[in-house]
Amino acid sequence: MLGLPSSTWTVISTVSGVSGVLLLFYYGMPGAVQTGGRPLVVADATPEAKAEERRNMMLGYLGLGLTIFGAICSIVAAYS
């Protein structure tokens, strides 16, 4: 299926799945409460904190996407 052998799909699946889980572990799930870069009790946030929160959210979505892509690759490997 799709021109690649099953072993290649398995390797792609494992690498993307593990990478996605590591990103999710380090940066967190993207559905967390967005604070605008500030703690929930403090009213003002620095631009650096906002940028860090945005980076963490984007890398969380990347990790989630890689994990889903890895699962899809596993399904493709099973049928190729």
Buried (B, 14 or more C-beta within 10 A) or exposed (E): EEEBEEEBBBBBBBEBBEBBBEBBEEBBEBEEEEBEBBEEEEEEBEEEBBEEBEEBBEBBBBBBBBBEBBEBBBEBBEEB
